[in-house]
Amino acid sequence: MGSPCWGAPARAHAPRLKRISRPEGTIPENYHYTVSFAMALCEGEVQRVGRIWADGEEIDRNSIQIHLHTGAEDQLPDGLMEAVEGAGTVPAYRGTAYVVIEDLNLTPYGNRIPNLSFEVVRYIRIPGETAVPAELIEGVALIPGTGEYALATTAVHYDQGIGRKESANINTKQSASDFRVALREMIEELPNLKSVTLVVSWFGDDLRCGSCSIRPAVEQKDCDGKPLVWSVSGLDRQAAMLVPTLDGRPVYGGTPCDHSVVEAIRELKSRGIKVTFYPFILMIQTEGNGLPDPYGGPEQACLPWRGRITSSIPARQGRAPRSTNVHDEVKCFFGQTRQEDIVCSSGTKYVSLSGPPNDWSYRRFVLHYAALCREAGEICPKVGDGPHQAAV
């Protein structure tokens, strides 16, 4: 809980005239009051302030004007405090982290300053070390690569009927999508962050490469998101595959819709962060799948690792034999989709396919996202851990 260390006189704001459909025409609203004040957080330097609670209820950080002084030994006096008290009359509180809150509306709190609590993030510095791990990190991988609207910067909801809406991508008290909230916190905690590997998943259904299709999937088909309708590679929600369930719940999130991927790339680029795109394969076989196991088991493993995709011909001494059949299976896995088959368009369907509609192959998977990244921003080659990566 913060400790008050400065306060300005409360300001009364004149009521506005509110137009109503009555003979008297207009009636005045009540006065409301605002106040600016400072609260000391702790001794020493901090990195950032996270969540804030007022009278025990978390509040939206975007709803208040807050200025953080981190507690550095060379920090300067706050500009607002000097404007009220006069230049040269305000202490800098060096070595003390504090916040200045400007013009807080007191109406929701009974015209008083509420009890405020702050989540404070501080690096733990080891004696003799010049930097902490967070200051050394320059790149991160953004996972899990699933969630139909997890990457969207637009607030999306599911319409559950008259008067019922369920948020698809806002799970905090902040008035922003989960992606934007997480990105803001990541940038605040990793001051030297330069690049993000953006992971997006499609789903494979067989360890035998000649029988494995790779396609996007959704979590449910009961209702679609608004204002962003789910669409991936020209496929809408009703035509998409469902991810498997366990105990009535999806084992994975759905594939992020194309619009959300474009929004995420553009948001990262707008903050000066380089983006490496990583198309990722998740396998959907569950217990009792009954599929022949190329490794000799009674059936294919439950939710296996994608690296286990291989030939359908049984392995010998740890290696699959070379044969024409293996070549044909690998060719089938890569598919027939060509670059010119991928069509970019505006609207809710950024990318669609003009080639074979049922060619759910690795080539379609990769070429689809190459086109989507091109739609989001310029692409330049970059060495990654596989041929499917490109820097945006």
Buried (B, 14 or more C-beta within 10 A) or exposed (E): EBEEBBBBEBEEEEEEEEEEEEEEEEEEEEEBBBBBBBBBBBEBBBBBBEBBBBEEEBBEBEBBEBBBBBBBEEBEBBEBBBEBBEEEEBEBBBEBBBBBBBBBBBEBEEEEBBEBBBEBEBBEEEEEEEEBEBBEBEBBEBEEBBBBBBBBBBBBBBEEEEEEEEEBBBEBBBEBBBBBBBBBBBBBBBEEBEBBBBBBBBBBBBBBBBBBBBBBBBBBEEEBBBEBBBBBBBBBBEEBBBBBEEEEEBBBBBBBBBBBBBBBBBBBBEEEBBBBBBBBBBBBBBEEBEBBBBEEEEEBBBBBEBEEBBBBBEEEEEEBEEEEEBEEBBEBBBBEBBEEBBBEEEEBBBBBBEBBEEBBBBBBBBBBBBBBBBBBBEBEEEEBEEEBBBBB
